Amino acid sequence: MHRLEAERMLKIFAEHNIPVKTNPYFGLREIPKLVELAHSGKMQGKAVLIVDEEEMKRMKEEKTALS
């Protein structure tokens, strides 16, 4: 997928409030699982590699505080 196609797709999702399934992977040790799923063609949604769980918690707290 080219960058412009991805940008158009994201814009449509945002405009229509379409939810996207997220597949979180915690830590670099899970990269082989992520790659295996991606190559299998069975992945739905997007894969997200979380390297710093504490930062993710801070980001969620900040988002909640702003709401």
Secondary structure, DSSP 4 states (H G I P E B T S, - for coil): --HHHHHHHHHHHHHTT----EEEEESGGGHHHHHHHHHHT---SEEEEES-HHHHHHHHHHHHHH-
